[in-house]
């Protein structure tokens, strides 16, 4: 499910406005004689030639920005452009990724960035995918019913962008309204993307699977497994760039990412809070805050873990050559390092079982998705305790044929490491119904009316809501959840998915 935020803006490899914040505090004894951008560096290879095109002057007509907005001076622009090659050398040494050619650079104003954002977010296929993701997120209660996801994302980027690398044009874009010194740490981040692009081709690498899963005629287990790949690879890309950014900021103090865990912790905590002027981000629903910062926070931890265990090549180039395949491997790097394999979940006969429905959306429900579900409905402590026990999940969303006004129907299949964890997650999911629906009434002798008192769920339980039945059926470590589907379809799905597991002793 977390893939949505990479679908709507594929041209913008990174935005970093809410990530960088102030530099770590320095005591007088630690204050360097020079800033990171001024510190002489010996590149691991010959430096690339300087940019052949001079920076556009901020005062030119092409750079007209918001009325009254202060622009960097021509001298600051010249300094910023000169710093690109020096910071690129630092990023290359720090990551081990070679400089294969110079990086194009340009100075852009706010209007140019905002126009780019709006153009990318309103492209036909991406806009449609975004609209589908929005409805599925609302079905699971992760977005408010009246929330406009597309409008929010455009506003967020306009608020947060602090420089970006465009893989389409292989150009690093610098901002004419942000002081040059504030942009230099961002440059360390963005130029890491340039190095990644030069060695591995970011646009192609970020799309390891041709086409969207929801466009396929037949859904396979591999399709479900592949559904998290864009999210996971984004975490690799951003985690590496965050590691270089931190090393760049800490270098004058003789410190690094691995020697400064307290700085890493503070930076990650700040990402979820945002700055005082980050109004859009601060007002965002929990799921969006967590999803949009996931590749930076968890990606940084992943890179640091691999770096500590296996060294620079494995953490940077190695993660491109042999990338992680699930949010579980990003959130728990030891599962990546050990080569853990998760058994795929069984799939129903989608075409036959849903013959009276039209497929609306389909995707994985990964470890990160369930972590946010539990966090939202049971709290962060319960989430941290429970999400490591995730062992697979997917959803299949449909609309009844001939009834476009009908509520979205959902099949959600989930597997856990043991029966106790499955029963506890099922209870959290049941508790969420009270917040997601206006009317919830238990059906049958197994129904539970006071959802807040549920601690575990085993067997079959049904509740009637204004959008139809919600049924949770738990056998051992496996569960099938259906919402707003007709009873014959629900019965068929449960029999098809749960009965073989029970017979096999699952």
ChimeraX attribute file (.defattr): number of C-alpha atoms within 10 A of each C-alpha:
attribute: neighborCount
match mode: 1-to-1
recipient: residues
	/A:1	21
	/A:2	26
	/A:3	19
	/A:4	20
	/A:5	18
	/A:6	18
	/A:7	20
	/A:8	24
	/A:9	22
	/A:10	18
	/A:11	18
	/A:12	16
	/A:13	21
	/A:14	23
	/A:15	18
	/A:16	21
	/A:17	22
	/A:18	22
	/A:19	22
	/A:20	20
	/A:21	15
	/A:22	10
	/A:23	13
	/A:24	14
	/A:25	9
	/A:26	12
	/A:27	9
	/A:28	7
	/A:29	7
	/A:30	11
	/A:31	12
	/A:32	15
	/A:33	9
	/A:34	10
	/A:35	15
	/A:36	22
	/A:37	21
	/A:38	12
	/A:39	15
	/A:40	11
	/A:41	13
	/A:42	12
	/A:43	17
	/A:44	15
	/A:45	12
	/A:46	10
	/A:47	16
	/A:48	15
	/A:49	10
	/A:50	14
	/A:51	16
	/A:52	9
	/A:53	9
	/A:54	13
	/A:55	18
	/A:56	16
	/A:57	19
	/A:58	23
	/A:59	14
	/A:60	8
	/A:61	8
	/A:62	13
	/A:63	19
	/A:64	17
	/A:65	19
	/A:66	12
	/A:67	6
	/A:68	6
	/A:69	11
	/A:70	13
	/A:71	21
	/A:72	19
	/A:73	16
	/A:74	15
	/A:75	10
	/A:76	16
	/A:77	24
	/A:78	16
	/A:79	13
	/A:80	22
	/A:81	20
	/A:82	15
	/A:83	17
	/A:84	22
	/A:85	20
	/A:86	21
	/A:87	25
	/A:88	26
	/A:89	25
	/A:90	25
	/A:91	30
	/A:92	21
	/A:93	18
	/A:94	18
	/A:95	21
	/A:96	16
	/A:97	22
	/A:98	19
	/A:99	24
	/A:100	14
	/A:101	12
	/A:102	20
	/A:103	21
	/A:104	18
	/A:105	21
	/A:106	17
	/A:107	21
	/A:108	22
	/A:109	20
	/A:110	19
	/A:111	15
	/A:112	15
	/A:113	19
	/A:114	17
	/A:115	11
	/A:116	14
	/A:117	21
	/A:118	18
	/A:119	12
	/A:120	18
	/A:121	21
	/A:122	16
	/A:123	12
	/A:124	11
	/A:125	12
	/A:126	19
	/A:127	17
	/A:128	14
	/A:129	16
	/A:130	21
	/A:131	16
	/A:132	17
	/A:133	22
	/A:134	20
	/A:135	21
	/A:136	23
	/A:137	18
	/A:138	16
	/A:139	20
	/A:140	16
	/A:141	19
	/A:142	21
	/A:143	21
	/A:144	15
	/A:145	13
	/A:146	7
	/A:147	14
	/A:148	12
	/A:149	19
	/A:150	17
	/A:151	11
	/A:152	15
	/A:153	22
	/A:154	18
	/A:155	17
	/A:156	19
	/A:157	20
	/A:158	19
	/A:159	17
	/A:160	20
	/A:161	19
	/A:162	24
	/A:163	25
	/A:164	24
	/A:165	27
	/A:166	22
	/A:167	22
	/A:168	12
	/A:169	10
	/A:170	18
	/A:171	18
	/A:172	21
	/A:173	20
	/A:174	26
	/A:175	23
	/A:176	29
	/A:177	20
	/A:178	16
	/A:179	16
	/A:180	21
	/A:181	14
	/A:182	14
	/A:183	19
	/A:184	23
	/A:185	25
	/A:186	24
	/A:187	28
	/A:188	29
	/A:189	31
	/A:190	31
	/A:191	28
	/A:192	30
	/A:193	26
	/A:194	31
	/A:195	25
	/A:196	25
	/A:197	20
	/A:198	19
	/A:199	14
	/A:200	15
	/A:201	15
	/A:202	23
	/A:203	15
	/A:204	11
	/A:205	15
	/A:206	19
	/A:207	14
	/A:208	12
	/A:209	14
	/A:210	6
	/A:211	9
	/A:212	14
	/A:213	19
	/A:214	19
	/A:215	12
	/A:216	11
	/A:217	9
	/A:218	11
	/A:219	18
	/A:220	15
	/A:221	12
	/A:222	9
	/A:223	18
	/A:224	23
	/A:225	21
	/A:226	18
	/A:227	25
	/A:228	21
	/A:229	21
	/A:230	23
	/A:231	24
	/A:232	27
	/A:233	26
	/A:234	22
	/A:235	27
	/A:236	26
	/A:237	26
	/A:238	28
	/A:239	27
	/A:240	28
	/A:241	31
	/A:242	31
	/A:243	29
	/A:244	27
	/A:245	25
	/A:246	25
	/A:247	25
	/A:248	26
	/A:249	23
	/A:250	20
	/A:251	16
	/A:252	20
	/A:253	15
	/A:254	11
	/A:255	14
	/A:256	19
	/A:257	22
	/A:258	16
	/A:259	12
	/A:260	13
	/A:261	12
	/A:262	10
	/A:263	18
	/A:264	22
	/A:265	12
	/A:266	11
	/A:267	19
	/A:268	18
	/A:269	12
	/A:270	15
	/A:271	22
	/A:272	19
	/A:273	13
	/A:274	19
	/A:275	16
	/A:276	7
	/A:277	11
	/A:278	15
	/A:279	14
	/A:280	16
	/A:281	25
	/A:282	16
	/A:283	10
	/A:284	17
	/A:285	14
	/A:286	17
	/A:287	18
	/A:288	20
	/A:289	17
	/A:290	19
	/A:291	19
	/A:292	18
	/A:293	19
	/A:294	26
	/A:295	25
	/A:296	26
	/A:297	24
	/A:298	22
	/A:299	28
	/A:300	26
	/A:301	24
	/A:302	28
	/A:303	27
	/A:304	24
	/A:305	19
	/A:306	21
	/A:307	18
	/A:308	13
	/A:309	12
	/A:310	13
	/A:311	14
	/A:312	18
	/A:313	14
	/A:314	17
	/A:315	23
	/A:316	24
	/A:317	19
	/A:318	14
	/A:319	18
	/A:320	18
	/A:321	10
	/A:322	10
	/A:323	16
	/A:324	22
	/A:325	18
	/A:326	25
	/A:327	25
	/A:328	23
	/A:329	20
	/A:330	30
	/A:331	22
	/A:332	17
	/A:333	21
	/A:334	16
	/A:335	16
	/A:336	20
	/A:337	14
	/A:338	9
	/A:339	11
	/A:340	10
	/A:341	9
	/A:342	13
	/A:343	9
	/A:344	14
	/A:345	18
	/A:346	14
	/A:347	15
	/A:348	17
	/A:349	15
	/A:350	15
	/A:351	14
	/A:352	10
	/A:353	15
	/A:354	20
	/A:355	13
	/A:356	15
	/A:357	19
	/A:358	17
	/A:359	20
	/A:360	19
	/A:361	21
	/A:362	27
	/A:363	24
	/A:364	25
	/A:365	23
	/A:366	24
	/A:367	24
	/A:368	21
	/A:369	20
	/A:370	21
	/A:371	21
	/A:372	22
	/A:373	24
	/A:374	22
	/A:375	20
	/A:376	18
	/A:377	20
	/A:378	17
	/A:379	13
	/A:380	15
	/A:381	10
	/A:382	16
	/A:383	19
	/A:384	14
	/A:385	12
	/A:386	20
	/A:387	24
	/A:388	18
	/A:389	17
	/A:390	24
	/A:391	22
	/A:392	23
	/A:393	24
	/A:394	21
	/A:395	19
	/A:396	19
	/A:397	24
	/A:398	21
	/A:399	22
	/A:400	21
	/A:401	13
	/A:402	10
	/A:403	10
	/A:404	10
	/A:405	8
	/A:406	12
	/A:407	18
	/A:408	20
	/A:409	25
	/A:410	23
	/A:411	21
	/A:412	19
	/A:413	25
	/A:414	24
	/A:415	25
	/A:416	22
	/A:417	15
	/A:418	15
	/A:419	19
	/A:420	16
	/A:421	22
	/A:422	26
	/A:423	24
	/A:424	18
	/A:425	29
	/A:426	25
	/A:427	21
	/A:428	23
	/A:429	21
	/A:430	26
	/A:431	19
	/A:432	20
	/A:433	19
	/A:434	17
	/A:435	12
	/A:436	18
	/A:437	14
	/A:438	10
	/A:439	13
	/A:440	22
	/A:441	18
	/A:442	18
	/A:443	16
	/A:444	10
	/A:445	8
	/A:446	12
	/A:447	16
	/A:448	18
	/A:449	13
	/A:450	12
	/A:451	19
	/A:452	13
	/A:453	10
	/A:454	15
	/A:455	14
	/A:456	15
	/A:457	23
	/A:458	20
	/A:459	12
	/A:460	16
	/A:461	20
	/A:462	23
	/A:463	22
	/A:464	18
	/A:465	19
	/A:466	12
	/A:467	17
	/A:468	16
	/A:469	22
	/A:470	24
	/A:471	25
	/A:472	24
	/A:473	20
	/A:474	23
	/A:475	21
	/A:476	21
	/A:477	21
	/A:478	28
	/A:479	26
	/A:480	23
	/A:481	24
	/A:482	26
	/A:483	25
	/A:484	23
	/A:485	25
	/A:486	14
	/A:487	13
	/A:488	9
	/A:489	16
	/A:490	22
	/A:491	13
	/A:492	14
	/A:493	22
	/A:494	23
	/A:495	13
	/A:496	16
	/A:497	19
	/A:498	21
	/A:499	14
	/A:500	13
	/A:501	16
	/A:502	13
	/A:503	8
	/A:504	8
	/A:505	9
	/A:506	14
